Amino acid sequence: MSISQLYCREITDENGALTDINLDYPDDFNFGYDVVDLQAEKEPEKRALVWCDTEGEEHIFTFSDIKKYSNKMANVFLSQGIKKGSRVMLVLKRHYEYWFAVVALHKIGALAIPASHMLTVNDFVYRINTAKVDAIVCTPKNEIPDKIKEAVSKSGISVKLWCVQSDTDGFDNLTEQTENAGEELKRIPTLATDEMLMYFTSGTTGYPKGVIHDYAYPLAHIITARYWQQTEDNGLHLTLAETGWAKASWGKIYGQWLTGCAVMVYDFDNFEPRQLINIINRYHVTSFCAPPTVYRYLVRKGIPEMPTLKHASTAGEMLAPDVFRKFFEQTGLTLSEGYGQTETTLLIANFKGRKAHEGSLGIPSPFYNIELRNSKGEKAAPNEIGEVVIIPKENAPKTGIFCSYLDNEEQYKHVWRDGVYHTGDAAYIDENGVFYFHGRFDDIIKTGGFRVGPYEVENVLLEHPAVVECSVIGIPDTLRGQAIKAVIVLDRGYSPSGKLETDIKEFCNKKLAEYKWIRLVEFVKEMPKTISGKIIKPALR
């Protein structure tokens, strides 16, 4: 029996599809004690984390190991004044120390703030000042310690600094201190409603917002893992995300450990498709999750056999239909799309036990009441574009939905206006109740009296062999209001030319309704992106 069954009741149909789920957890639920330590007590030698890097180093940690090292690290933190309510930033890439540190902070009752190593000095300054950070734990690599020291100096705030793995000027050596710390840790009282975890959003339309989740948040990821990623007890799941992003919480710790599945971590800097396949096969990975960009590279290179892989899922951007088809042709596996936000857990997906529809987000999670609302605030009809909203269930906690924006009650009230949570994302539903993504409302193009979601045009663009990456935007046009422009990064072997521009437009416009036609093309070497890798459309506009 997996630990998840202690805290939830799942109802499935004859195909194993989830039809309902109810959580039942104590008021003081804490993932560190009630999942990690409990699993260590029940099955101390059960695998929790399988880790390797590009240099050939490898470690396999059991739940007993995670309990031991998280306790030791918690004792280090406590000895240096970190306590319940403290705010600690973790900049640890894919280092295994992240799992010790984040579980330790959960046990203490401190607020963990994962952050990407790709942040600039100014990005760090903004986060340090905005979150009023008490401490930072970082990697010794990628010149991160120097960036953090400069950022702390510029912020003017006193911050405790730790670095892992080595002695670094200006930082305490957390690895050394952890080795010398005691293993015993008395349970520190926390509540399921306390603040546990904070991520900063990507900041595509403004400054990044601090999104805060409580201690019940991990439980909502049982569905993410078991019914979307299709993790299994004693399996091995690989999600590519770096620990600085919310996707790591979706795929690298909570739902996976709750369902008894070990987490595979490959610590790398530069993505190399062939090496990724080697990792999947060498360690017998059973389930895999990555953004569509990764699958696009894989199918273009040709995917060798992966005999242990049973399921593949994707999220984060739109999946082009040709990638969906080619991945199935090459592997026999159907790619399952999913949808959610930093502010939520998984909302809509192609779930276990149900047919995955090409190009669709799937159906709503039974954990939430989800509707599409049109511009009048009414429930959208089939094939009518509307906003994805969450309607709270009567007399039920909003488990899995963020509890606040950091120091921004006004914004929190705005997204919860009219008693529902507004995602700001546009979609439509077909006659079978299947959801299809249409784009951010901010990104929708209004041309000649029609509304065009950029993703539907981008999907067609990505079918052209010369296009490796693209973004579609609307630009001012005296005749149409807005004209559709495609900004394109070319694949290797292709060079910008008028002939190629014409070829791409003709290729796409034959497949698009006339009001969706691409009117202009611009070739660029790279896209402006947030540090999480999302294209910044306002910068293109």
RODO-2510 file (C-alpha; in nm, 4 decimals, decimal comma):
residues 541
     n   res          X          Y          Z
     1     m     0,0000     0,0000     0,0000
     2     s     0,1363     0,3423    -0,0922
     3     i     0,1407     0,6233     0,1639
     4     s    -0,1144     0,8139    -0,0472
     5     q    -0,3887     0,5723     0,0532
     6     l    -0,3622     0,6892     0,4133
     7     y    -0,4729     1,0360     0,3110
     8     c    -0,7172     0,9944     0,0252
     9     r    -1,0016     0,7811    -0,1068
    10     e    -0,9932     0,7245    -0,4825
    11     i    -1,2882     0,5968    -0,6855
    12     t    -1,2136     0,4546    -1,0306
    13     d    -1,4207     0,2967    -1,3071
    14     e    -1,3710    -0,0387    -1,4806
    15     n    -1,0897     0,1108    -1,6953
    16     g    -0,8973     0,2417    -1,3963
    17     a    -0,9972     0,6009    -1,4732
    18     l    -1,0390     0,8244    -1,1711
    19     t    -1,3977     0,9394    -1,1200
    20     d    -1,3688     1,0955    -0,7740
    21     i    -1,1153     1,1577    -0,5013
    22     n    -1,1525     1,2779    -0,1442
    23     l    -0,8663     1,3810     0,0807
    24     d    -0,8651     1,3064     0,4513
    25     y    -0,5593     1,4326     0,6329
    26     p    -0,4806     1,5599     0,9845
    27     d    -0,4774     1,9306     1,0654
    28     d    -0,1029     1,9070     1,1268
    29     f    -0,0146     1,7196     0,8051
    30     n     0,3507     1,7705     0,7138
    31     f     0,5051     1,5988     0,4116
    32     g     0,8415     1,5698     0,5857
    33     y     0,7131     1,3725     0,8828
    34     d     0,3954     1,2133     0,7483
    35     v     0,5295     1,0910     0,4129
    36     v     0,9102     1,0800     0,4127
    37     d     0,9628     0,9690     0,7745
    38     l     0,6606     0,7392     0,7735
    39     q     0,7811     0,5680     0,4545
    40     a     1,1282     0,5368     0,6116
    41     e     0,9689     0,3687     0,9114
    42     k     0,7578     0,1288     0,7052
    43     e     1,0091     0,0441     0,4300
    44     p     1,3482     0,1955     0,5197
    45     e     1,5270     0,0442     0,2175
    46     k     1,2685     0,1537    -0,0390
    47     r     1,4250     0,3650    -0,3150
    48     a     1,3394     0,7341    -0,3025
    49     l     1,5955     0,9050    -0,5273
    50     v     1,8211     0,7777    -0,8044
    51     w     2,0722     1,0474    -0,9010
    52     c     2,3479     1,0752    -1,1604
    53     d     2,5305     1,3518    -1,3425
    54     t     2,7199     1,4065    -1,6660
    55     e     3,0516     1,3219    -1,4971
    56     g     2,9418     0,9663    -1,4167
    57     e     2,8803     1,0190    -1,0443
    58     e     2,5835     0,8202    -0,9114
    59     h     2,3917     0,7947    -0,5834
    60     i     2,0856     0,5955    -0,4816
    61     f     1,9063     0,7231    -0,1710
    62     t     1,6458     0,5261     0,0229
    63     f     1,3683     0,6848     0,2276
    64     s     1,5772     0,6063     0,5332
    65     d     1,8577     0,8136     0,3779
    66     i     1,6251     1,1048     0,2995
    67     k     1,4970     1,1008     0,6595
    68     k     1,8512     1,0942     0,7990
    69     y     1,9968     1,3699     0,5824
    70     s     1,6917     1,5945     0,6064
    71     n     1,7032     1,5636     0,9865
    72     k     2,0744     1,6431     0,9926
    73     m     2,0290     1,9418     0,7629
    74     a     1,7319     2,0622     0,9690
    75     n     1,9531     2,0562     1,2770
    76     v     2,2114     2,2686     1,0957
    77     f     1,9453     2,5212     0,9991
    78     l     1,8017     2,5315     1,3522
    79     s     2,1468     2,5843     1,5035
    80     q     2,1908     2,8921     1,2812
    81     g     1,8591     3,0537     1,3701
    82     i     1,6393     2,9239     1,0895
    83     k     1,3010     2,8475     1,2426
    84     k     0,9298     2,8258     1,1690
    85     g     0,8376     3,1151     0,9407
    86     s     1,1932     3,1779     0,8182
    87     r     1,2314     3,2246     0,4432
    88     v     1,5043     3,0238     0,2738
    89     m     1,5905     3,0402    -0,0967
    90     l     1,7218     2,7216    -0,2602
    91     v     1,9367     2,7609    -0,5742
    92     l     2,0484     2,4016    -0,6167
    93     k     1,9956     2,3118    -0,9831
    94     r     1,9391     1,9338    -0,9917
    95     h     2,1821     1,8533    -0,7085
    96     y     2,0607     1,5810    -0,4733
    97     e     2,1095     1,8205    -0,1795
    98     y     1,7867     1,9906    -0,2884
    99     w     1,5800     1,6969    -0,1628
   100     f     1,7518     1,7003     0,1762
   101     a     1,7125     2,0779     0,2062
   102     v     1,3493     2,1143     0,1002
   103     v     1,2338     1,8282     0,3265
   104     a     1,4385     1,9766     0,6131
   105     l     1,2689     2,3144     0,5666
   106     h     0,9273     2,1484     0,5589
   107     k     1,0046     1,9779     0,8913
   108     i     1,1169     2,3052     1,0494
   109     g     0,8139     2,4979     0,9260
   110     a     1,0250     2,7405     0,7223
   111     l     0,9102     2,8755     0,3860
   112     a     1,1140     2,7155     0,1054
   113     i     1,1722     2,9388    -0,1988
   114     p     1,3176     2,7365    -0,4902
   115     a     1,4871     2,9512    -0,7535
   116     s     1,6621     2,8844    -1,0823
   117     h     2,0389     2,9112    -1,1220
   118     m     1,9690     3,0981    -1,4472
   119     l     1,8655     3,4123    -1,2578
   120     t     2,0704     3,7281    -1,3083
   121     v     2,2081     3,9387    -1,0221
   122     n     1,9146     4,1786    -1,0586
   123     d     1,6711     3,8851    -1,0536
   124     f     1,8226     3,7707    -0,7246
   125     v     1,8088     4,1238    -0,5821
   126     y     1,4389     4,1472    -0,6695
   127     r     1,3594     3,8133    -0,5037
   128     i     1,5725     3,8776    -0,1958
   129     n     1,4113     4,2161    -0,1360
   130     t     1,0575     4,1113    -0,2262
   131     a     1,0585     3,7934    -0,0149
   132     k     1,2770     3,9385     0,2646
   133     v     1,4890     3,6252     0,2496
   134     d     1,6590     3,5068     0,5706
   135     a     1,8983     3,2558     0,4127
   136     i     2,0150     3,1171     0,0793
   137     v     2,1467     2,7684     0,0004
   138     c     2,3204     2,7473    -0,3355
   139     t     2,5261     2,5445    -0,5798
   140     p     2,8986     2,6194    -0,6097
   141     k     2,8680     2,6024    -0,9897
   142     n     2,7850     2,8464    -1,2720
   143     e     2,9325     3,1402    -1,0742
   144     i     2,6187     3,1399    -0,8606
   145     p     2,7967     3,2204    -0,5300
   146     d     2,9454     3,5360    -0,6830
   147     k     2,6081     3,6423    -0,8192
   148     i     2,4398     3,5831    -0,4838
   149     k     2,7049     3,7739    -0,2880
   150     e     2,6666     4,0700    -0,5245
   151     a     2,2877     4,0514    -0,5020
   152     v     2,2910     4,0372    -0,1211
   153     s     2,5262     4,3347    -0,1124
   154     k     2,2973     4,5336    -0,3422
   155     s     1,9863     4,4355    -0,1450
   156     g     2,1224     4,5725     0,1809
   157     i     1,9622     4,2825     0,3708
   158     s     2,1465     4,0552     0,6132
   159     v     2,1225     3,7034     0,4685
   160     k     2,2730     3,3787     0,5993
   161     l     2,4627     3,2065     0,3153
   162     w     2,5308     2,8362     0,2645
   163     c     2,6919     2,6575    -0,0284
   164     v     2,6937     2,2812    -0,0834
   165     q     2,9767     2,0465    -0,1865
   166     s     3,2740     2,2749    -0,1289
   167     d     3,4286     2,5582     0,0721
   168     t     3,3273     2,8875    -0,0846
   169     d     3,4372     3,2310     0,0293
   170     g     3,1589     3,4065     0,2169
   171     f     2,9483     3,0896     0,2547
   172     d     2,9259     2,8161     0,5170
   173     n     2,9862     2,4654     0,3802
   174     l     2,6440     2,3053     0,4281
   175     t     2,7610     1,9618     0,3135
   176     e     3,0331     1,9530     0,5805
   177     q     2,8022     2,0888     0,8515
   178     t     2,5350     1,8325     0,7625
   179     e     2,7795     1,5427     0,7934
   180     n     2,8703     1,6604     1,1442
   181     a     2,5115     1,7242     1,2611
   182     g     2,2951     1,4926     1,4723
   183     e     2,0358     1,2632     1,3150
   184     e     1,7606     1,2991     1,5756
   185     l     1,4940     1,5614     1,5212
   186     k     1,1929     1,6126     1,7452
   187     r     0,8765     1,6899     1,5499
   188     i     0,8205     2,0640     1,5205
   189     p     0,4484     2,1558     1,5241
   190     t     0,3107     2,2853     1,1922
   191     l    -0,0395     2,3111     1,0470
   192     a    -0,1644     2,2047     0,7044
   193     t    -0,2683     2,5675     0,6521
   194     d     0,0795     2,7085     0,7250
   195     e     0,2906     2,8505     0,4416
   196     m     0,5269     2,5822     0,3070
   197     l     0,6510     2,6702    -0,0416
   198     m     0,6801     2,9776    -0,2612
   199     y     0,7567     3,0074    -0,6318
   200     f     0,7962     3,3243    -0,8310
   201     t     0,5954     3,3221    -1,1539
   202     s     0,7687     3,3600    -1,4882
   203     g     0,6831     3,7254    -1,5208
   204     t     0,5660     3,7226    -1,8842
   205     t     0,3398     4,0286    -1,8400
   206     g     0,4937     4,2065    -1,5383
   207     y     0,7219     4,1571    -1,2423
   208     p     0,7237     3,7988    -1,1100
   209     k     0,4698     3,7352    -0,8356
   210     g     0,5420     3,5234    -0,5289
   211     v     0,2950     3,2317    -0,5261
   212     i     0,2582     3,0696    -0,1850
   213     h     0,1344     2,7142    -0,1192
   214     d     0,0470     2,5544     0,2133
   215     y     0,1376     2,2192     0,3691
   216     a    -0,1610     2,0409     0,2108
   217     y    -0,0328     2,1201    -0,1393
   218     p     0,1654     1,7932    -0,1858
   219     l    -0,1506     1,5837    -0,1431
   220     a    -0,3146     1,7408    -0,4486
   221     h    -0,0267     1,5999    -0,6564
   222     i    -0,1410     1,2413    -0,5969
   223     i    -0,3532     1,2844    -0,9106
   224     t    -0,0637     1,4477    -1,0973
   225     a     0,1547     1,1449    -1,0382
   226     r    -0,0766     0,8442    -1,0392
   227     y    -0,3320     0,9396    -1,3029
   228     w    -0,1420     1,1712    -1,5401
   229     q     0,2252     1,0724    -1,5197
   230     q     0,1113     0,7181    -1,4355
   231     t     0,3753     0,6556    -1,1720
   232     e     0,3661     0,3176    -1,0048
   233     d     0,4754     0,1702    -0,6743
   234     n     0,8473     0,0806    -0,6958
   235     g     0,8655     0,2460    -1,0386
   236     l     1,1102     0,5188    -1,1437
   237     h     0,9858     0,8528    -1,2724
   238     l     1,1920     1,1125    -1,4612
   239     t     1,0768     1,4721    -1,4998
   240     l     1,3400     1,6942    -1,6628
   241     a     1,2594     2,0160    -1,4752
   242     e     1,5251     2,1977    -1,2762
   243     t     1,4397     2,2375    -0,9044
   244     g     1,3903     2,6137    -0,9353
   245     w     1,0569     2,5714    -1,1120
   246     a     0,7140     2,4586    -0,9944
   247     k     0,7300     2,1704    -1,2427
   248     a     0,9827     2,0106    -1,0057
   249     s     0,7093     1,9944    -0,7404
   250     w     0,4832     1,8348    -1,0004
   251     g     0,7311     1,5711    -1,1073
   252     k     1,0293     1,5313    -0,8762
   253     i     0,9048     1,4783    -0,5209
   254     y     0,5511     1,5048    -0,3817
   255     g     0,3114     1,2956    -0,5885
   256     q     0,5837     1,0486    -0,6823
   257     w     0,6821     0,9695    -0,3220
   258     l     0,3193     0,9658    -0,2102
   259     t     0,2472     0,6958    -0,4696
   260     g     0,5559     0,4901    -0,3783
   261     c     0,7530     0,5779    -0,6924
   262     a     1,1212     0,6669    -0,6860
   263     v     1,2426     0,9855    -0,8546
   264     m     1,5128     0,9753    -1,1241
   265     v     1,7341     1,2838    -1,1375
   266     y     1,9799     1,3512    -1,4179
   267     d     2,1965     1,6505    -1,3253
   268     f     2,2969     1,8231    -1,6501
   269     d     2,3398     2,1692    -1,7992
   270     n     2,2981     2,1141    -2,1736
   271     f     2,0203     1,8970    -2,3124
   272     e     2,1448     1,6146    -2,5354
   273     p     1,8724     1,3801    -2,6682
   274     r     2,0915     1,0721    -2,7077
   275     q     2,2290     1,0979    -2,3546
   276     l     1,8752     1,1357    -2,2182
   277     i     1,7687     0,8118    -2,3887
   278     n     2,0763     0,6416    -2,2408
   279     i     1,9711     0,7499    -1,8913
   280     i     1,6152     0,6229    -1,9428
   281     n     1,7425     0,2838    -2,0564
   282     r     2,0352     0,2486    -1,8147
   283     y     1,8239     0,3099    -1,5047
   284     h     1,5032     0,1465    -1,6320
   285     v     1,2868     0,4578    -1,6091
   286     t     0,9169     0,3635    -1,6174
   287     s     0,7528     0,7052    -1,6676
   288     f     0,8790     1,0287    -1,8168
   289     c     0,7628     1,3900    -1,8358
   290     a     0,9136     1,6779    -2,0336
   291     p     0,8001     1,9917    -2,2197
   292     p     0,6964     1,9587    -2,5860
   293     t     1,0257     2,1127    -2,7008
   294     v     1,2120     1,8054    -2,5731
   295     y     0,9814     1,5653    -2,7565
   296     r     1,0180     1,7749    -3,0712
   297     y     1,3962     1,7290    -3,0591
   298     l     1,3610     1,3589    -2,9826
   299     v     1,1341     1,2775    -3,2764
   300     r     1,3495     1,4788    -3,5174
   301     k     1,6601     1,2831    -3,4125
   302     g     1,4806     0,9469    -3,4132
   303     i     1,4085     0,7641    -3,0879
   304     p     1,5799     0,4303    -3,0155
   305     e     1,3904     0,1583    -2,8333
   306     m     1,3081     0,2305    -2,4665
   307     p     1,1878    -0,1069    -2,3364
   308     t     1,1150    -0,0072    -1,9740
   309     l     0,9304     0,3166    -2,0468
   310     k     0,5568     0,2699    -2,0026
   311     h     0,4208     0,6226    -2,0128
   312     a     0,5134     0,9722    -2,1330
   313     s     0,3490     1,3032    -2,0470
   314     t     0,4014     1,6688    -2,1345
   315     a     0,3020     2,0186    -2,0253
   316     g     0,4224     2,3772    -2,0228
   317     e     0,3449     2,4756    -2,3822
   318     m     0,1319     2,3580    -2,6715
   319     l     0,2111     2,0145    -2,8164
   320     a     0,2160     2,0165    -3,1964
   321     p    -0,0025     1,7392    -3,3447
   322     d     0,2806     1,6113    -3,5660
   323     v     0,5004     1,5560    -3,2575
   324     f     0,2142     1,3656    -3,0931
   325     r     0,1823     1,1426    -3,3998
   326     k     0,5558     1,0904    -3,4603
   327     f     0,6258     1,0045    -3,0967
   328     f     0,3558     0,7384    -3,1092
   329     e     0,4907     0,6041    -3,4391
   330     q     0,8439     0,5771    -3,3003
   331     t     0,7661     0,4462    -2,9501
   332     g     0,4102     0,3085    -2,9434
   333     l     0,3422     0,5460    -2,6506
   334     t     0,0701     0,8086    -2,6513
   335     l     0,1845     1,1464    -2,5222
   336     s    -0,0494     1,2715    -2,2481
   337     e    -0,0829     1,6473    -2,2250
   338     g    -0,1655     1,8170    -1,8980
   339     y    -0,2458     2,1704    -1,7882
   340     g    -0,2111     2,3695    -1,4698
   341     q    -0,0385     2,6777    -1,3323
   342     t     0,2210     2,7736    -1,0739
   343     e    -0,0804     2,8780    -0,8667
   344     t    -0,2428     2,5331    -0,8891
   345     t    -0,1717     2,1656    -0,9290
   346     l    -0,2877     1,9657    -1,2324
   347     l    -0,6248     2,0989    -1,3533
   348     i    -0,6915     1,9294    -1,6879
   349     a    -0,5182     1,6302    -1,8457
   350     n    -0,5327     1,3204    -2,0587
   351     f    -0,5726     1,0861    -1,7643
   352     k    -0,5031     0,7184    -1,7110
   353     g    -0,7905     0,4953    -1,8284
   354     r    -0,9112     0,7453    -2,0893
   355     k    -0,8150     0,7883    -2,4533
   356     a    -0,5651     1,0685    -2,5127
   357     h    -0,6946     1,3050    -2,7808
   358     e    -0,4399     1,4492    -3,0224
   359     g    -0,3805     1,8172    -2,9537
   360     s    -0,6120     1,8284    -2,6529
   361     l    -0,5556     1,9102    -2,2873
   362     g    -0,7945     1,6291    -2,1947
   363     i    -1,0668     1,6567    -1,9321
   364     p    -1,0856     1,8304    -1,5928
   365     s    -0,9456     1,6610    -1,2857
   366     p    -1,2293     1,5301    -1,0675
   367     f    -1,0502     1,7032    -0,7794
   368     y    -1,1729     2,0430    -0,9066
   369     n    -1,4917     2,1990    -1,0460
   370     i    -1,3690     2,3527    -1,3713
   371     e    -1,5727     2,5473    -1,6247
   372     l    -1,5223     2,7731    -1,9241
   373     r    -1,6787     3,1166    -1,8893
   374     n    -1,7411     3,3427    -2,1882
   375     s    -1,7041     3,7222    -2,1969
   376     k    -2,0465     3,7600    -2,0333
   377     g    -1,9432     3,5430    -1,7410
   378     e    -2,1718     3,2645    -1,8566
   379     k    -2,0836     2,8990    -1,9095
   380     a    -1,9386     2,8661    -2,2590
   381     a    -2,1160     2,6494    -2,5154
   382     p    -1,9338     2,3671    -2,6991
   383     n    -1,6642     2,5099    -2,9323
   384     e    -1,7084     2,8588    -2,7837
   385     i    -1,3881     3,0138    -2,6511
   386     g    -1,3949     3,0877    -2,2826
   387     e    -1,1729     3,1372    -1,9800
   388     v    -1,0748     2,8401    -1,7653
   389     v    -1,2084     2,9030    -1,4142
   390     i    -1,2154     2,6964    -1,0948
   391     i    -1,5346     2,6936    -0,8906
   392     p    -1,4684     2,5993    -0,5251
   393     k    -1,6443     2,2865    -0,4057
   394     e    -1,9000     2,3498    -0,1344
   395     n    -1,7650     2,3126     0,2211
   396     a    -1,4302     2,1817     0,0912
   397     p    -1,0797     2,3302     0,1299
   398     k    -0,9069     2,4732    -0,1774
   399     t    -0,6323     2,2112    -0,1529
   400     g    -0,3715     2,2471    -0,4264
   401     i    -0,4663     2,6059    -0,5096
   402     f    -0,2276     2,8696    -0,3808
   403     c    -0,3178     3,0446    -0,0567
   404     s    -0,1830     3,3908    -0,1396
   405     y     0,0352     3,6128    -0,3529
   406     l     0,3280     3,7475    -0,1535
   407     d     0,2286     4,0886    -0,0118
   408     n    -0,0316     4,1368    -0,2844
   409     e    -0,3798     4,0843    -0,1452
   410     e    -0,5293     4,3047    -0,4181
   411     q    -0,4025     4,0762    -0,6969
   412     y    -0,5192     3,7688    -0,5049
   413     k    -0,8696     3,9151    -0,4763
   414     h    -0,8644     4,0019    -0,8463
   415     v    -0,7973     3,6451    -0,9620
   416     w    -1,0665     3,5234    -0,7172
   417     r    -1,3292     3,7766    -0,8293
   418     d    -1,6927     3,6646    -0,8553
   419     g    -1,6204     3,3715    -0,6244
   420     v    -1,4199     3,1736    -0,8826
   421     y    -1,0493     3,1489    -0,9612
   422     h    -0,9663     3,3063    -1,2979
   423     t    -0,6710     3,1425    -1,4739
   424     g    -0,6504     3,3993    -1,7556
   425     d    -0,6183     3,1096    -2,0020
   426     a    -0,8497     3,0636    -2,2997
   427     a    -0,9784     2,7257    -2,4171
   428     y    -1,2755     2,5626    -2,5805
   429     i    -1,4555     2,2309    -2,5274
   430     d    -1,5747     1,9958    -2,7992
   431     e    -1,9018     1,8029    -2,7967
   432     n    -1,7386     1,5220    -2,5945
   433     g    -1,6281     1,7488    -2,3121
   434     v    -1,2615     1,7452    -2,4183
   435     f    -1,0682     2,0706    -2,3611
   436     y    -0,8450     2,2382    -2,6216
   437     f    -0,6054     2,5189    -2,5317
   438     h    -0,6504     2,8476    -2,7190
   439     g    -0,3907     3,0752    -2,5548
   440     r    -0,3517     3,3414    -2,2882
   441     f    -0,6204     3,6054    -2,3169
   442     d    -0,3382     3,8598    -2,3278
   443     d    -0,1999     3,6855    -2,6375
   444     i    -0,5181     3,6345    -2,8413
   445     i    -0,5021     3,8108    -3,1787
   446     k    -0,8043     4,0083    -3,3018
   447     t    -0,7841     4,0256    -3,6801
   448     g    -1,0558     4,1269    -3,9257
   449     g    -1,3241     4,0763    -3,6611
   450     f    -1,2000     3,7272    -3,5717
   451     r    -1,0219     3,6048    -3,2573
   452     v    -0,7193     3,3839    -3,3261
   453     g    -0,5277     3,1879    -3,0650
   454     p    -0,1562     3,1974    -3,1525
   455     y    -0,1058     2,8332    -3,0584
   456     e    -0,3240     2,6983    -3,3363
   457     v    -0,1118     2,8838    -3,5944
   458     e     0,2126     2,7886    -3,4194
   459     n     0,1154     2,4215    -3,4366
   460     v     0,0949     2,4417    -3,8152
   461     l     0,4227     2,6343    -3,8375
   462     l     0,6028     2,3645    -3,6407
   463     e     0,5073     2,1075    -3,9036
   464     h     0,7401     2,2824    -4,1503
   465     p     1,0831     2,1110    -4,1480
   466     a     1,2724     2,4418    -4,1362
   467     v     1,0996     2,5662    -3,8192
   468     v     1,2564     2,4590    -3,4918
   469     e     1,0892     2,7242    -3,2746
   470     c     0,8289     2,9918    -3,3386
   471     s     0,5942     3,2434    -3,1856
   472     v     0,2897     3,4040    -3,3440
   473     i     0,1837     3,7572    -3,2493
   474     g    -0,0575     4,0234    -3,3661
   475     i     0,0844     4,3551    -3,4892
   476     p    -0,1054     4,6769    -3,5741
   477     d    -0,2655     4,6731    -3,9192
   478     t    -0,4831     4,9526    -4,0622
   479     l    -0,6984     4,7107    -4,2620
   480     r    -0,7477     4,4235    -4,0173
   481     g    -0,6854     4,5828    -3,6779
   482     q    -0,4091     4,3291    -3,6267
   483     a    -0,2112     4,1203    -3,8745
   484     i    -0,0647     3,7823    -3,7882
   485     k     0,3132     3,7735    -3,7753
   486     a     0,5308     3,4649    -3,7311
   487     v     0,8675     3,4993    -3,5566
   488     i     1,0789     3,1956    -3,6416
   489     v     1,4022     3,0286    -3,5299
   490     l     1,5297     2,8087    -3,8120
   491     d     1,6628     2,4559    -3,7761
   492     r     2,0226     2,3767    -3,8666
   493     g     2,0811     2,3672    -4,2403
   494     y     1,8354     2,6473    -4,3191
   495     s     1,9151     3,0145    -4,3797
   496     p     1,6799     3,3144    -4,3950
   497     s     1,5708     3,4100    -4,7453
   498     g     1,2745     3,5571    -4,9262
   499     k     1,2146     3,2213    -5,0938
   500     l     1,2019     3,0391    -4,7590
   501     e     0,9687     3,3039    -4,6166
   502     t     0,7308     3,2544    -4,9101
   503     d     0,7560     2,8774    -4,8815
   504     i     0,6692     2,8824    -4,5114
   505     k     0,3733     3,1158    -4,5611
   506     e     0,2348     2,9063    -4,8482
   507     f     0,2887     2,5821    -4,6516
   508     c     0,0965     2,7152    -4,3521
   509     n    -0,1726     2,9197    -4,5210
   510     k    -0,2881     2,6178    -4,7229
   511     k    -0,3706     2,4535    -4,3899
   512     l    -0,5248     2,7558    -4,2186
   513     a    -0,8566     2,9336    -4,2541
   514     e    -0,8058     3,2598    -4,4419
   515     y    -0,8575     3,4793    -4,1343
   516     k    -0,5687     3,2884    -3,9659
   517     w    -0,3251     3,3423    -4,2515
   518     i     0,0305     3,4482    -4,1693
   519     r     0,0915     3,7897    -4,3246
   520     l     0,4482     3,8576    -4,2102
   521     v     0,7518     3,6458    -4,1215
   522     e     1,0614     3,7433    -3,9271
   523     f     1,3611     3,5136    -3,8783
   524     v     1,5535     3,5484    -3,5510
   525     k     1,8503     3,3649    -3,4011
   526     e     1,6772     3,3203    -3,0642
   527     m     1,3566     3,4121    -2,8853
   528     p     1,3269     3,6501    -2,5891
   529     k     1,2395     3,4215    -2,3000
   530     t     1,1726     3,4249    -1,9305
   531     i     1,4265     3,2332    -1,7246
   532     s     1,1777     2,9469    -1,7129
   533     g     1,2045     2,9202    -2,0918
   534     k     0,8674     3,0728    -2,1839
   535     i     0,8658     3,3035    -2,4858
   536     i     0,7923     3,6648    -2,3906
   537     k     0,5349     3,7651    -2,6505
   538     p     0,5122     4,1298    -2,5329
   539     a     0,8843     4,1658    -2,6115
   540     l     0,8210     4,0340    -2,9633
   541     r     0,5309     4,2708    -3,0087
***
